Amino acid sequence: MFNVCKILVIEDNEFVRSMIVKNLKSIGVVNIFQASDGMEGINEMALQKPNLVLCDISMKPGSGFDFLKHIRRLPEPESKTPVIFLTSSADLEAVTRAKDLRVDGYLLKPVKIDSLKEKITQVFFE
């Protein structure tokens, strides 16, 4: 089911990023692209045209919020690309800001593979 998905993972921590990629591969995702911050993510988004983006919030240069703001200003279909934040920030301000920017999902790290699979399924198929 996930073997046709093109997913971009934006995460500044290399170990965390590698674990997310490993988890995606374990559920059958084969087209995975990576970026280490929001600015690099914008470039990868333009090059790879992913179906979904998994993005950390706290990164420099270019936070997840900066990335999402940029994406939502693009013309369709890019502006409609689903973005799921994977973050350790559970404070109300971050959650509210993410909702205001029309994030499609919000998962707290460390992300369990079942939660990730469920959220991806929800974004794509519900």
C-alpha positions in Angstrom: 0.0 0.0 0.0 2.8 2.5 0.9 5.2 1.3 -1.9 3.9 4.0 -4.3 4.2 6.9 -1.8 7.0 9.4 -2.2 7.8 10.7 1.3 10.2 13.6 2.3 11.6 13.4 5.8 12.9 16.7 7.2 14.7 16.3 10.4 17.9 18.0 11.6 19.0 15.1 13.9 20.7 12.6 11.7 20.0 9.7 14.1 16.3 10.5 14.4 16.1 11.0 10.7 17.7 7.5 10.1 15.2 5.9 12.5 12.2 7.5 10.7 13.6 6.3 7.4 14.1 2.8 8.8 10.5 2.8 10.2 9.1 4.0 6.8 11.0 1.2 5.0 9.6 -1.4 7.5 6.1 -0.5 6.4 6.9 -0.7 2.7 7.8 2.9 1.7 10.5 2.7 -0.9 10.6 6.3 -2.2 12.1 8.3 0.7 13.9 11.6 0.4 15.7 13.4 3.2 16.5 17.0 4.2 18.3 18.3 7.3 16.3 21.5 7.8 13.4 23.5 6.4 15.4 25.3 3.8 16.8 22.1 2.4 13.3 20.7 2.6 12.0 23.4 0.3 14.6 22.5 -2.3 13.9 18.8 -2.0 10.2 19.5 -2.2 10.7 21.2 -5.6 13.0 18.5 -6.9 11.2 15.4 -5.7 7.5 16.4 -5.6 6.6 14.1 -2.6 3.1 12.9 -1.8 3.7 13.5 1.9 6.2 15.4 4.1 7.2 14.3 7.6 8.8 17.3 9.3 10.4 18.3 12.6 9.5 21.8 13.9 12.6 22.9 15.7 15.4 23.3 13.1 17.8 26.0 11.9 18.0 27.4 9.4 14.4 27.1 8.4 12.0 25.6 11.0 9.1 23.3 10.3 6.8 26.3 10.6 8.9 28.2 8.0 8.7 25.2 5.7 5.0 24.8 6.1 4.3 28.5 5.5 6.3 28.3 2.3 4.6 25.2 1.1 1.1 26.5 1.7 1.8 29.6 -0.4 2.8 27.5 -3.5 0.4 27.0 -6.3 -1.6 23.7 -6.4 -1.0 20.9 -6.3 2.2 21.6 -4.2 0.3 23.7 -1.7 -2.0 20.7 -0.9 0.9 18.3 -0.1 0.1 16.8 3.3 2.6 17.6 6.0 2.8 15.8 9.3 4.9 17.3 12.1 7.0 14.9 14.1 8.1 16.9 17.2 8.9 16.9 20.8 7.0 20.1 21.3 3.6 19.5 22.9 2.9 23.0 24.1 -0.4 24.6 23.2 1.2 27.5 21.3 3.0 25.1 18.9 0.0 23.0 18.3 -2.2 26.0 17.7 0.3 27.5 15.3 0.6 24.2 13.4 -3.2 24.1 13.1 -3.3 27.7 11.9 -0.8 26.7 9.1 -3.0 23.8 8.1 -0.7 20.9 9.2 -2.3 17.6 8.4 -1.0 15.7 11.4 1.0 16.2 14.6 2.9 13.3 16.3 5.1 13.5 19.4 8.6 12.1 19.3 9.7 9.5 19.9 7.2 8.3 17.2 6.0 4.7 17.4 5.8 2.9 14.1 2.2 2.0 14.7 1.3 5.7 15.3 3.2 6.8 12.2 1.6 4.1 10.0 -1.9 5.0 11.3 -1.4 8.8 10.7 0.0 8.2 7.2 -2.9 6.0 6.4 -5.3 8.6 7.8 -3.8 11.3 5.7 -3.8 9.3 2.5 -7.0 7.3 2.7 -9.5 9.0 4.9 
